[in-house]
Amino acid sequence: MRHPIYSGLLVFAVGRMLSAGRSRLLPAGLLTLLLTGKARWEEQLLTARFPDYRQYAASTPRFWPGMPLLRRINPPPVTDAKH
């Protein structure tokens, strides 16, 4: 996975939501949106700096390893190729 720390934070947020009930649904959702956006931004920077990053991203899931459905939800970064 490309973002193991973010994955850990999301697992923690989901665990807190499940243990605390609906009161934690909004914070878990907001954290998911924040971390997904931050990961995409970081991946754009990495793709611009390291051209081979796109190939790595295409073969490595963003957050959850071994889950093809979630790979489609979290596709590799798309950037404007300026060569």
N, C-alpha and C positions, 0 to 999 in steps of 0.2 A: 504494500500500500504506500502511496506517495505522501500521505499526511497522517502518520501514526499518532501524533499528539492530539490532533483535531479529532481523530477517531476515538481516542480515549475520553476526551471531553464530552463527545456526543453520547458515548455509552454511559458515562456518569450522569449526564443530564436525563437520559431516558430512564435510568435506574431511579433517580430522585423523583421523576415524574410518576413512575409506577408505584413507588413507596408512599408518596405524599398525595397522590390523587390528582384530580383535575387542576388543582391550584398551581401545579408546576408545568402545565401544558404550554402556556404562553411563553415562559422563559426558555423552555426546551426548544420550542419552535423558532424563537428569535435567535437563539444560539446557533441552531442549524443554518438559518439564513445567513447569519454573520460569518460563520466559518466557511460555508460554501462560497460566499462572495470573496472572502479573503484568500481562499485557496485558488480560486480562478484568477484573481489579480496576481498572486505570486507566480502562478504558472505562466501567465503572459510575460512576466519579467524573465522567468527562466527560459522560456522559448526564444525570447529576443536575444538573450545572452548566450545560450547554448542551443544551437540549431538541432542537435540530436535529441533534445529533450522531448520533442513531439513524438518521436518513435518510442522513447521510453514510456511516455504517458499513454500511448496507445496500447501498450502491453501490460501496464500496471494500473490496477484500480486506484481511484482517488482515496476512498475511505474504507471500503469493506472488501477484503480479499476473498476470492472464491465465490462471489455471488454475481452471476451474469446479469440478473435483472438490475441490480444496483449499478453495474458498470454502464448500462444504457442510461440510467438516470443521471449519472455523473460522468459524462463523456470527456475525452481528452480535451485539452484547451484548444481553442480556435483563435488564431491571431492572423493579422495581415502579414503575409510573407513579402518582405521588401528586400530583395537581393540585388 
